[in-house]
Structures are given as structure tokens and as C-alpha cells.
Amino acid sequence: MQDDRRAISSSDKAKFSATVPVLIIGGGGCGLSAALSAKENGAEVLVLERDISALGTTAMSTGLIPGPGSVFQKAKGIADSAELFAADVMKKTRGQTDEVMALTLAREAAPTVEWLANNHGVPLSLVDSFLYPGHSRMRMHGTPNRTGAELMGALHNAAARLSIDIMTEAPVTELFADKSGQVFGVRVTRPDGATEDIACEALILACCGFGGNREMVAQYIPEIVEATFFGHPGNKGDAIRWGRALGAEVADINAYQGHGGLALGYGVPVLWAHIVHGGFQVNAEGQRFADESRGYSEEAKDIVAQPGHFAWSIYDERIHGLMKEFDDYQDAIKAGCIRSAADTDELCAVTGLPAALKQTLAEVAATAAGLRTDPLGRIFAPTQVLSPPYKAVKVCGALFHTQGGLVVDRGARVLRADKSPLPNLYAGGGAARGISGPSCWGYLAGNGLLTATAFGRLAGRAAAAQVARSGARHVAPGAAS
Ligand SMILES: Cc1cc2nc3c(=O)[nH]c(=O)nc-3n(C[C@H](O)[C@H](O)[C@H](O)COP(=O)(O)OP(=O)(O)OC[C@H]3O[C@@H](n4cnc5c(N)ncnc54)[C@H](O)[C@@H]3O)c2cc1C
């Protein structure tokens, strides 16, 4: 059990060497979006990042952000709206997320995508090659090669254009605050043990969730503790521990984004498009075990529950061709994790699966032809029947990141249980409660980066406004305040 009380010290213990009006902890997608937003709204800002480079989970991601009603959708003639997207969110979460927040973020989504593209030169375009599970429209936006690394590169370029300082190898180890929850600054502990105390007017927590903290995962999400963690290991739950210690409310602590397509032994995620286009998964006995079309997140725990904790994804050459536009899939090809088979006999041989796999293939084809009903509840489209040559990849269940966190308001201000805001604390991305409901099945593709970029933008703007009201001045790190 973590001791939250140790996370905060009173400010008389601090030796502030500098004052920065807006401090941001974490330099991933949320932190850099918040920094751009605060800076363009007139505040001086400093991003504190624990790693040697500010990349986070965001750089590991596919980098796709939903934007219902964006100019990019309109240019392709796709009619969409925030209301439609919010309805998809409510359906995926079985009505168990905050409806007002779902609509708020849905309304912020397209403006955030357009803000990143138009104001900050992030080269986003619409992904119109397939529909992600649970989305009623094609509304994902990504960089040319559809990678989070490219997204982070573009955010870094934008930050450099605005002369935003990013201090790396700067893990924040302590917050200084009073009993009212007012934060006065933070302590950074350098790799050599030296400490630096920096004062602030407003603090934005952009240091994601607790996926990298096995103890917290075991405590809050035991169902996924045996899965492979494929997120950013530096995300240790600091925001949640600090927020709690300051009296913030934490919600949906059991929520997470899992993934049922991480190539086992290769550490490469295989795009869920292989399922969306008609592929399926079998266990070591060659049997299907879940309706894969529900989504990749909930599939992870079902794989963990199979003998040997693995599954094989089965698809075909047609689907293989459709996925080639994605760099991440090219990585999977290069990694050599994808097996090819000319026919069903060879498919059994290359996977080592029993002949029951042939029966499963026949059943899936019969379901698609309307000759039987899938006992697991999946609808297979008649146009998506698999045909040889086949492709197969051995996968495990993975935990990508956690979705529960600090409850925030529509301006990304951190709230107490009585819904009053803490005086000067903001949160976004994996540090804040997402809109994924209380479990793994509520995660709708894109909602990780939506909460990172949209809450980041809102937090930066609100923090800058707070600083402007207080008339704070900026003193560079190293100088006495
Ligand atoms: C393989 C994969 C694919 C994904 N694809 C998508 C996708 O296409 N679309 C989507 O919406 N979501 C996707 N996600 C989820 C998405 O990546 C995350 O939801 C999002 O990146 C979270 O952003 P963040 O800024 O909150 O956290 P991060 O990007 O993880 O940034 C947090 C930063 O805080 C730093 N930090 C932590 N603690 C401290 C501390 N004490 N002091 C200083 N720094 C600290 C960390 O080092 C890190 O750099 C994917 C995730 C994975 C793993």
C-alpha cells in the first residue's frame, strides 16, 4: 500500500532557486500540449521530464486522435459531430462514464486536432482506411506514418518554435503545498542526487497514470497484472498519489487500456485492423474464446485467461495489404513476427496449432455466410471471409496505460470529492480520469490521446489565465526568486 502522505511537504522546507509561473510535470503528449497552450496564452512555462528525452507513452503510441466534425473529415465528405462521438463513448462505456465530460471532450476534440495542425504545424490527416471498433464514423487523425514518435517530434518542433524550456532528467519527487491544497512549487531530484526546488503559480500534472507501478496495478487492477506491460515504465502513479494527498478525488481507478495484439516475444503491437477486417483469434487449442470485435482493450484480459496466456491472430493476405500504410505494421513485418501459410495445413504447421483450427476457420466462414450464429456473439461480414494465403501472429495480452485518475472539471482543474477545485492544480492525459468508464471494456480507440491533448490544451489555457490574474513574474531557473 502506498503512503500518500509522504508525497507532499510544507513550503517552509523548500529552498526555491527559481520561480516559473506555470510548471508542468511530464513531457509527453499532455505536457507538451499544455505547454504550447499556456505559452500562446501568455504564460512562461517550464516542462519537467524525468527521462533523458521527453517522449512518454505518447511516442510509443500510434498517435491517433479523434476529431469529430474536423475540417479533415469535412474535406472527405464525412458527416460527424461531437454529439455522435459522445454517444459512441457512452455506448462503449455502457453509460458508466461522466456524460458531461464525455460531451465536453467530444466538443474539444476537433478544435484540438485543428489547433495542433493549424497553430502548431502538427501534420495531421484523417485515417479513412478503416473504422475503429466502437466508432460510428472514421474520425481518427494521425501524422503521415501514423506514429506517436512522429507526433512527439512535431510537438517538440512546435515547443522549440515557442522557445518552451523542457528540463530533462528532472523527475519531480516532492510537491510543496499548504493545508488548503495550494501548491507553491516542486522538488526535482537529479540523477546525481542533487535537488532543485522550483516555485510556481500553477501546476499541471501531465505525468500519466500508474501502468509502470506494478504494486499499484496489482492493488487496483489485479485482472491485468499478469499481462505484459507495454506502456511507459516511468509512469509510476505520482499524479494520483500527489492529488490524493492534496485532497483530490480519484475515480475509475480500475480503468485501463489493454491490448490483445502485442506480438509475443517481439514487443510489437499488431494493429487491431487485422480483426476489424475479418481476422479472429484462437487459443492454444485452436478455439476462439471471445467476440474479438468488441475492441482490443477488453481482449487483453481474455487472452491472459487462456492456457499459456497467449493467442494466435489469424487473418489473410487481403488484410495484410490493407494494414501496410501503417508504420507500426511495417515494424511488425520487419520484426519477423508474422507467419505466412499457403493453406490450412500449412497454417496449422506454422502455428503449431491442432487441426481444430481448420474447423474454427470453417465455422467463421459459415458465420459470415449467414449459415450459423456465432456463439460468442460476433457478426462476421460476408465480404470479410478469409481466404488463402493466410497470415498468423502469436500475441499476448498487454496493458498499455491506466485510464483512472484525478477528477477534473471542464477547465482541467483538479477537484476535491465535494467538487470544489483545488486552488492551482490542473491535470490531463493519463493523470486525469478518462472517459473510459470503470474497466477495460470502456476504452474507445483514441481516447488516450484525446484526454492528453484536449485536457492539456484546456489546462494550459486555464493555468495561463490564473497566472495572468495573479500577475506572477518569471525568474529563470538558477536565479533567486
Ligand atoms: C502501443 C500504444 C499505442 C497507443 N496508441 C494510441 C492511439 O493511437 N491513440 C490514443 O489515443 N492513445 C493511444 N495510446 C495511449 C496513449 O499513448 C496515452 O493515453 C497517452 O500517450 C498518454 O499521454 P500522457 O501525456 O498523459 O502520458 P505520457 O505520454 O506517458 O507522458 C507522461 C510523461 O511524464 C513523465 N513523468 C512521469 N512521472 C514523472 C515525474 N515524477 N517527474 C517528471 N516526469 C514524470 C514520463 O516520463 C512521461 O514522459 C497508445 C498507447 C500505447 C502503449
The ligand as an SDF file (V2000), in Angstrom:
LIG
                    3D

 53 58  0  0  0  0  0  0  0  0999 V2000
    1.4350    0.9900  -28.1070 C   0  0  0  0  0  0  0  0  0  0  0  0
    0.4480    2.0690  -27.7480 C   0  0  0  0  0  0  0  0  0  0  0  0
   -0.3560    2.6000  -28.7420 C   0  0  0  0  0  0  0  0  0  0  0  0
   -1.2710    3.6180  -28.4170 C   0  0  0  0  0  0  0  0  0  0  0  0
   -1.9710    4.2040  -29.4280 N   0  0  0  0  0  0  0  0  0  0  0  0
   -2.8330    5.2040  -29.1310 C   0  0  0  0  0  0  0  0  0  0  0  0
   -3.5170    5.8980  -30.1660 C   0  0  0  0  0  0  0  0  0  0  0  0
   -3.3070    5.6830  -31.3620 O   0  0  0  0  0  0  0  0  0  0  0  0
   -4.4240    6.8560  -29.7870 N   0  0  0  0  0  0  0  0  0  0  0  0
   -4.6460    7.1620  -28.4770 C   0  0  0  0  0  0  0  0  0  0  0  0
   -5.4890    8.0000  -28.1910 O   0  0  0  0  0  0  0  0  0  0  0  0
   -3.9570    6.5760  -27.4900 N   0  0  0  0  0  0  0  0  0  0  0  0
   -3.0410    5.6290  -27.7800 C   0  0  0  0  0  0  0  0  0  0  0  0
   -2.3310    5.0500  -26.7730 N   0  0  0  0  0  0  0  0  0  0  0  0
   -2.4680    5.6170  -25.4170 C   0  0  0  0  0  0  0  0  0  0  0  0
   -1.7050    6.9560  -25.3600 C   0  0  0  0  0  0  0  0  0  0  0  0
   -0.3880    6.7490  -25.8060 O   0  0  0  0  0  0  0  0  0  0  0  0
   -1.7080    7.5400  -23.9470 C   0  0  0  0  0  0  0  0  0  0  0  0
   -3.0320    7.6190  -23.4760 O   0  0  0  0  0  0  0  0  0  0  0  0
   -1.1080    8.9530  -23.9470 C   0  0  0  0  0  0  0  0  0  0  0  0
    0.1390    8.9400  -24.6160 O   0  0  0  0  0  0  0  0  0  0  0  0
   -0.9210    9.5000  -22.5390 C   0  0  0  0  0  0  0  0  0  0  0  0
   -0.2940   10.7650  -22.6560 O   0  0  0  0  0  0  0  0  0  0  0  0
    0.2940   11.4890  -21.3700 P   0  0  0  0  0  0  0  0  0  0  0  0
    0.9320   12.7320  -21.8400 O   0  0  0  0  0  0  0  0  0  0  0  0
   -0.7320   11.5380  -20.3140 O   0  0  0  0  0  0  0  0  0  0  0  0
    1.4200   10.4780  -20.8310 O   0  0  0  0  0  0  0  0  0  0  0  0
    2.8900   10.1560  -21.4030 P   0  0  0  0  0  0  0  0  0  0  0  0
    2.9760   10.3600  -22.8750 O   0  0  0  0  0  0  0  0  0  0  0  0
    3.2580    8.8140  -20.8760 O   0  0  0  0  0  0  0  0  0  0  0  0
    3.7670   11.2580  -20.7280 O   0  0  0  0  0  0  0  0  0  0  0  0
    3.9850   11.2860  -19.3130 C   0  0  0  0  0  0  0  0  0  0  0  0
    5.3960   11.7470  -19.0640 C   0  0  0  0  0  0  0  0  0  0  0  0
    5.5310   12.0400  -17.6700 O   0  0  0  0  0  0  0  0  0  0  0  0
    6.8400   11.6750  -17.2740 C   0  0  0  0  0  0  0  0  0  0  0  0
    6.8270   11.5390  -15.8140 N   0  0  0  0  0  0  0  0  0  0  0  0
    6.1960   10.6150  -15.0620 C   0  0  0  0  0  0  0  0  0  0  0  0
    6.3970   10.8540  -13.7570 N   0  0  0  0  0  0  0  0  0  0  0  0
    7.1800   11.9580  -13.6730 C   0  0  0  0  0  0  0  0  0  0  0  0
    7.7400   12.7000  -12.5810 C   0  0  0  0  0  0  0  0  0  0  0  0
    7.5180   12.3600  -11.3060 N   0  0  0  0  0  0  0  0  0  0  0  0
    8.5160   13.7850  -12.8760 N   0  0  0  0  0  0  0  0  0  0  0  0
    8.7550   14.1520  -14.1550 C   0  0  0  0  0  0  0  0  0  0  0  0
    8.2500   13.4680  -15.2290 N   0  0  0  0  0  0  0  0  0  0  0  0
    7.4620   12.3920  -14.9830 C   0  0  0  0  0  0  0  0  0  0  0  0
    7.0960   10.3910  -18.0290 C   0  0  0  0  0  0  0  0  0  0  0  0
    8.4810   10.1080  -18.1180 O   0  0  0  0  0  0  0  0  0  0  0  0
    6.4470   10.7010  -19.3860 C   0  0  0  0  0  0  0  0  0  0  0  0
    7.3880   11.2220  -20.3020 O   0  0  0  0  0  0  0  0  0  0  0  0
   -1.3980    4.0590  -27.0740 C   0  0  0  0  0  0  0  0  0  0  0  0
   -0.5890    3.5120  -26.0800 C   0  0  0  0  0  0  0  0  0  0  0  0
    0.3440    2.5290  -26.4080 C   0  0  0  0  0  0  0  0  0  0  0  0
    1.2340    1.9830  -25.3350 C   0  0  0  0  0  0  0  0  0  0  0  0
  1  2  1  0
  2  3  1  0
  2 52  2  0
  3  4  2  0
  4  5  1  0
  4 50  1  0
  5  6  2  0
  6  7  1  0
  6 13  1  0
  7  8  2  0
  7  9  1  0
  9 10  1  0
 10 11  2  0
 10 12  1  0
 12 13  2  0
 13 14  1  0
 14 15  1  0
 14 50  1  0
 15 16  1  0
 16 17  1  0
 16 18  1  0
 18 19  1  0
 18 20  1  0
 20 21  1  0
 20 22  1  0
 22 23  1  0
 23 24  1  0
 24 25  2  0
 24 26  1  0
 24 27  1  0
 27 28  1  0
 28 29  2  0
 28 30  1  0
 28 31  1  0
 31 32  1  0
 32 33  1  0
 33 34  1  0
 33 48  1  0
 34 35  1  0
 35 36  1  0
 35 46  1  0
 36 37  1  0
 36 45  1  0
 37 38  2  0
 38 39  1  0
 39 40  1  0
 39 45  2  0
 40 41  1  0
 40 42  2  0
 42 43  1  0
 43 44  2  0
 44 45  1  0
 46 47  1  0
 46 48  1  0
 48 49  1  0
 50 51  2  0
 51 52  1  0
 52 53  1  0
M  END
$$$$
